[in-house]
């Protein structure tokens, strides 16, 4: 058992990038993690990790050993699941993060259902509009909305998402309606703070010189910004400006006349809703089943009309 725990600890530290993150995920002191690694390296007679106060780096032997350990742990999880009563059952601790607004409506209602299907599973959901560092903070999976930046993370598309510019009819009556995305410079715009997840700004599709369409990204300036998308939605409904929001967030407001879409002819093609994981290989069974569960529900058109 001690040997197996040492291997589990080594994989956790390597995946999360620090002893502190691995200790936090397991709920033990960092010193405990350090002692397990020391014991593993002493038993094997090789150095697996180069540790300094600033960073942690795998040695050549450590990288090779990590691949084998990940495969063994994944195979063991699958083997245990295969003989569990009722078929595939996830176990362990599933840690998920999602944007606050989207997570409240389209992730949180599903998680209890998923946990009920896998009684041995413990689930934690973090809701935040900032970009969470999955590895450093010990998360198994993120649900993210929008174009994914280039990174070492793996993104799996679950569904399409469309963003559009909206304002109240009263705001447009008082201030006019923009005819082109460039006109937004003259309007009060409600924007996400720079530390939130909207990295490239508002996206539009504009006519190109070759007769086609080209993507245009704008960062409208405004007197009001916030890191919480729900606050921007509330400000928009209160008539404080134009907002760029996802269709799932404002479709009911548009249908009921509380908000009006503007610049519809310049709307960008849909971006995506993604499951993001640290790596594709050796995903724990609980993560693979969770992604399949999301994909199943998000594929149903009725899900988006009546969340979960």
C-alpha positions as CSV (number, residue, x, y, z in Angstrom):
1,X,0.0,0.0,0.0
2,X,2.9,2.4,0.8
3,X,4.4,1.8,-2.6
4,X,1.1,2.4,-4.4
5,X,0.5,5.6,-2.4
6,X,4.0,6.8,-3.4
7,X,3.2,6.3,-7.0
8,X,-0.2,8.0,-6.7
9,X,1.6,11.0,-5.0
10,X,4.3,11.2,-7.7
11,X,1.6,11.3,-10.5
12,X,-0.4,13.9,-8.6
13,X,2.6,16.2,-8.1
14,X,3.8,15.9,-11.7
15,X,0.3,16.7,-13.0
16,X,-0.4,19.6,-10.7
17,X,3.1,21.1,-10.9
18,X,3.8,21.5,-7.2
19,X,3.8,19.7,-3.9
20,X,1.5,22.3,-2.5
21,X,-1.2,21.7,-5.1
22,X,-1.0,18.0,-4.7
23,X,-1.2,18.3,-0.9
24,X,-4.2,20.6,-1.2
25,X,-6.0,18.2,-3.5
26,X,-5.4,15.3,-1.0
27,X,-6.0,17.3,2.1
28,X,-2.6,16.7,3.7
29,X,0.5,18.7,4.6
30,X,3.1,19.4,1.9
31,X,5.7,17.7,4.1
32,X,3.7,14.4,3.8
33,X,3.9,14.7,0.0
34,X,7.6,15.4,0.2
35,X,8.3,12.4,2.3
36,X,6.5,10.1,0.0
37,X,8.5,11.4,-3.0
38,X,11.7,11.0,-1.1
39,X,10.8,7.4,-0.2
40,X,9.9,6.6,-3.8
41,X,13.1,8.0,-5.2
42,X,15.2,6.2,-2.6
43,X,13.4,2.9,-3.3
44,X,14.0,3.3,-7.1
45,X,17.5,4.6,-6.8
46,X,16.8,7.4,-9.3
47,X,15.9,11.1,-9.2
48,X,12.4,11.6,-10.6
49,X,11.9,15.3,-9.9
50,X,14.2,18.3,-9.6
51,X,12.7,20.5,-6.9
52,X,13.6,24.1,-6.1
53,X,11.7,26.8,-4.2
54,X,10.5,28.3,-7.6
55,X,9.7,25.3,-9.8
56,X,9.5,21.6,-10.2
57,X,10.9,19.7,-13.2
58,X,10.7,16.1,-14.2
59,X,14.0,14.3,-15.0
60,X,14.3,12.1,-18.0
61,X,13.7,9.1,-15.8
62,X,10.8,10.9,-14.2
63,X,9.1,11.6,-17.5
64,X,9.4,8.0,-18.6
65,X,8.2,6.7,-15.2
66,X,5.2,9.1,-15.2
67,X,3.9,7.8,-18.5
68,X,4.0,4.2,-17.1
69,X,2.4,5.2,-13.8
70,X,-0.4,7.1,-15.5
71,X,-1.2,4.1,-17.7
72,X,-1.2,1.7,-14.7
73,X,-3.4,4.0,-12.6
74,X,-5.9,4.5,-15.4
75,X,-6.0,0.7,-16.1
76,X,-6.6,0.0,-12.4
77,X,-9.4,2.5,-12.3
78,X,-11.0,0.9,-15.4
79,X,-10.6,-2.6,-14.0
80,X,-12.2,-1.6,-10.7
81,X,-15.1,0.1,-12.5
82,X,-15.6,-2.9,-14.8
83,X,-16.4,-5.2,-11.9
84,X,-18.4,-2.7,-9.9
85,X,-22.1,-3.5,-9.5
86,X,-24.1,-1.9,-12.3
87,X,-21.2,-1.5,-14.7
88,X,-19.0,1.6,-15.0
89,X,-19.0,3.6,-11.8
90,X,-16.7,6.5,-11.2
91,X,-15.0,6.9,-7.8
92,X,-12.7,9.4,-6.1
93,X,-13.0,13.2,-6.0
94,X,-14.1,15.0,-9.2
95,X,-13.1,18.7,-9.1
96,X,-14.8,20.9,-11.7
97,X,-14.6,24.6,-12.5
98,X,-16.9,26.7,-14.7
99,X,-17.8,30.3,-15.4
100,X,-20.2,31.6,-12.7
101,X,-23.3,32.4,-14.8
102,X,-23.1,29.5,-17.2
103,X,-22.1,27.1,-14.3
104,X,-25.1,28.1,-12.2
105,X,-27.5,27.4,-15.0
106,X,-26.0,24.6,-17.1
107,X,-23.4,22.7,-14.9
108,X,-24.6,22.9,-11.3
109,X,-28.1,21.2,-12.0
110,X,-26.4,18.3,-13.8
111,X,-23.7,17.5,-11.2
112,X,-26.1,16.0,-8.5
113,X,-27.5,13.8,-11.2
114,X,-24.1,12.6,-12.2
115,X,-23.1,12.0,-8.6
116,X,-26.3,10.0,-8.0
117,X,-25.3,7.7,-10.8
118,X,-21.9,7.1,-9.2
119,X,-22.5,6.8,-5.5
120,X,-18.8,6.4,-4.7
121,X,-17.9,9.7,-6.2
122,X,-17.4,13.0,-4.4
123,X,-17.9,16.1,-6.5
124,X,-16.8,19.7,-6.0
125,X,-17.8,22.6,-8.3
126,X,-15.9,26.0,-8.4
127,X,-17.7,28.9,-10.1
128,X,-15.5,31.8,-11.2
129,X,-15.3,34.1,-14.2
130,X,-11.5,34.2,-14.1
131,X,-9.4,31.6,-16.0
132,X,-8.6,28.9,-13.4
133,X,-5.2,27.2,-13.6
134,X,-6.3,23.6,-13.7
135,X,-3.0,22.0,-12.9
136,X,-1.8,24.4,-10.2
137,X,-5.2,24.5,-8.5
138,X,-5.8,20.8,-8.7
139,X,-8.9,20.7,-10.9
140,X,-9.8,17.6,-13.1
141,X,-11.9,19.5,-15.7
142,X,-13.1,23.0,-16.6
143,X,-16.2,23.8,-18.6
144,X,-15.4,27.0,-20.6
145,X,-17.3,29.1,-23.0
146,X,-15.7,30.9,-26.0
147,X,-12.7,30.4,-28.2
148,X,-9.9,28.5,-26.5
149,X,-6.4,30.2,-26.5
150,X,-3.4,28.1,-27.5
151,X,-2.1,26.2,-24.5
152,X,-0.9,22.8,-23.3
153,X,-4.4,22.0,-22.1
154,X,-6.8,19.8,-24.1
155,X,-10.1,21.2,-25.2
156,X,-13.1,19.0,-26.2
157,X,-16.0,20.8,-27.9
158,X,-19.3,20.0,-26.3
159,X,-21.7,22.4,-28.0
160,X,-21.9,25.6,-30.0
161,X,-22.4,29.0,-28.4
162,X,-23.3,32.3,-30.1
163,X,-22.6,35.8,-28.7
164,X,-24.6,38.9,-29.6
165,X,-24.8,42.6,-28.7
166,X,-27.9,43.6,-26.7
167,X,-29.4,46.6,-25.0
168,X,-32.8,47.7,-23.7
169,X,-35.3,49.3,-26.0
170,X,-35.2,52.3,-23.7
171,X,-31.5,52.7,-24.0
172,X,-31.6,52.5,-27.8
173,X,-34.4,55.0,-27.9
174,X,-32.4,57.5,-25.8
175,X,-28.9,56.9,-27.4
176,X,-29.6,55.6,-30.8
177,X,-28.6,52.2,-32.4
178,X,-25.1,51.4,-33.7
179,X,-25.0,50.6,-37.4
180,X,-21.5,49.2,-37.5
181,X,-19.2,47.6,-34.8
182,X,-16.9,50.7,-35.1
183,X,-19.9,52.8,-33.8
184,X,-19.6,51.2,-30.4
185,X,-16.8,53.7,-29.6
186,X,-19.6,56.3,-29.2
187,X,-21.8,54.2,-26.9
188,X,-21.7,53.1,-23.3
189,X,-20.5,49.5,-23.3
190,X,-20.6,47.1,-20.4
191,X,-17.4,45.0,-20.5
192,X,-15.7,42.2,-18.6
193,X,-12.8,43.3,-16.4
194,X,-9.3,42.5,-17.8
195,X,-8.8,39.7,-15.3
196,X,-11.8,37.8,-16.6
197,X,-11.9,35.1,-19.3
198,X,-12.8,37.2,-22.3
199,X,-9.3,37.4,-23.7
200,X,-9.7,38.9,-27.3
201,X,-12.7,41.2,-26.8
202,X,-16.0,41.4,-28.7
203,X,-16.0,39.4,-32.0
204,X,-17.7,40.5,-35.2
205,X,-17.8,39.4,-38.8
206,X,-17.3,42.3,-41.2
207,X,-17.1,42.6,-45.0
208,X,-13.6,42.0,-46.3
209,X,-11.8,43.6,-49.3
210,X,-12.1,40.3,-51.3
211,X,-15.8,40.2,-51.0
212,X,-15.9,37.7,-48.2
213,X,-16.1,38.2,-44.5
214,X,-13.3,38.8,-41.9
215,X,-13.2,38.5,-38.2
216,X,-12.9,41.8,-36.3
217,X,-12.2,42.0,-32.5
218,X,-12.9,45.1,-30.5
219,X,-12.4,46.1,-27.0
220,X,-15.1,48.8,-26.4
221,X,-14.4,51.3,-23.7
222,X,-17.0,52.0,-21.1
223,X,-17.4,53.6,-17.7
224,X,-18.6,50.3,-16.2
225,X,-16.8,47.0,-16.2
226,X,-17.1,44.0,-13.9
227,X,-15.5,40.5,-13.5
228,X,-18.9,38.9,-13.0
229,X,-21.0,38.3,-16.2
230,X,-24.2,38.2,-14.2
231,X,-23.6,41.8,-13.0
232,X,-23.1,42.9,-16.6
233,X,-26.4,41.2,-17.5
234,X,-28.2,43.0,-14.7
235,X,-26.6,46.4,-15.7
236,X,-27.7,45.8,-19.3
237,X,-31.3,45.1,-18.2
238,X,-31.2,48.2,-16.1
239,X,-30.4,50.3,-19.2
240,X,-26.8,51.2,-18.4
241,X,-25.4,50.3,-21.8
242,X,-24.7,47.7,-24.6
243,X,-23.5,44.3,-23.6
244,X,-22.0,41.4,-25.5
245,X,-23.5,38.3,-24.0
246,X,-24.1,34.6,-24.9
247,X,-27.4,33.6,-26.4
248,X,-28.2,31.2,-23.5
249,X,-28.0,34.2,-21.1
250,X,-30.2,36.6,-23.0
251,X,-32.6,34.6,-25.2
252,X,-35.5,34.8,-22.8
253,X,-35.0,38.6,-22.4
254,X,-35.1,39.0,-26.1
255,X,-38.1,36.9,-26.5
256,X,-40.0,38.9,-23.8
257,X,-38.9,42.2,-25.2
258,X,-36.7,43.2,-22.3
259,X,-33.6,43.3,-24.5
260,X,-33.1,44.0,-28.2
261,X,-30.3,42.5,-30.4
262,X,-28.1,45.1,-32.3
263,X,-25.5,44.6,-35.0
264,X,-27.1,41.3,-35.9
265,X,-25.7,41.4,-39.4
266,X,-22.2,41.6,-38.0
267,X,-22.6,38.7,-35.6
268,X,-19.6,36.4,-35.5
269,X,-19.9,32.6,-36.2
270,X,-20.7,30.5,-33.1
271,X,-17.8,29.7,-30.8
272,X,-17.8,26.8,-28.5
273,X,-18.6,25.3,-25.1
274,X,-15.7,23.1,-24.1
275,X,-14.6,20.6,-21.6
276,X,-11.0,21.4,-20.8
277,X,-8.6,18.9,-19.2
278,X,-4.9,19.0,-18.4
279,X,-4.1,16.1,-20.9
280,X,-5.9,13.7,-23.2
281,X,-3.9,10.6,-22.2
282,X,-4.8,8.6,-19.1
283,X,-7.9,10.6,-18.1
284,X,-9.4,9.2,-14.9
285,X,-12.6,7.3,-15.5
286,X,-14.6,9.9,-13.5
287,X,-13.5,12.6,-15.9
288,X,-14.3,10.6,-19.0
289,X,-17.7,9.7,-17.7
290,X,-18.4,13.3,-16.7
291,X,-17.5,14.6,-20.2
292,X,-19.7,12.0,-21.8
293,X,-22.5,13.0,-19.4
294,X,-22.2,16.7,-20.4
295,X,-22.0,15.9,-24.1
296,X,-25.2,13.8,-23.9
297,X,-27.2,16.6,-22.2
298,X,-25.7,19.5,-24.2
299,X,-26.6,17.7,-27.5
300,X,-30.3,17.9,-26.7
301,X,-31.9,21.1,-28.1
302,X,-34.5,21.0,-25.4
303,X,-31.8,21.2,-22.7
304,X,-31.1,24.9,-23.6
305,X,-34.7,25.9,-23.5
306,X,-35.3,24.4,-20.0
307,X,-31.9,24.1,-18.3
308,X,-31.2,20.7,-16.8
